Amino acid sequence: MIMEYEPTADAIRTFWDQFGSIDVAWNINPNGSPTQQAINAGQELGCKVVKWEELKQLMRNR
């Protein structure tokens, strides 16, 4: 879970470094959205960077 208003690529990479490999980085701040660079960094690392609606969709598809 990423609390930042608008997570950046650096925030995603730092989270990855601190907690290890993840499948999903969920931006839990209801007022912001991840930057495109954060989404791209997630793709490079092999994880999705999502908001709540996208996470619900991922959970339904599993």
Number of C-alpha atoms within 10 A of each C-alpha: 13 18 12 16 15 17 23 19 18 12 16 23 16 12 16 16 10 9 8 9 12 13 12 15 22 18 22 16 17 11 9 14 18 23 15 14 14 23 20 17 20 22 13 11 15 13 18 21 26 22 19 13 8 13 17 11 10 13 8 8 7 5
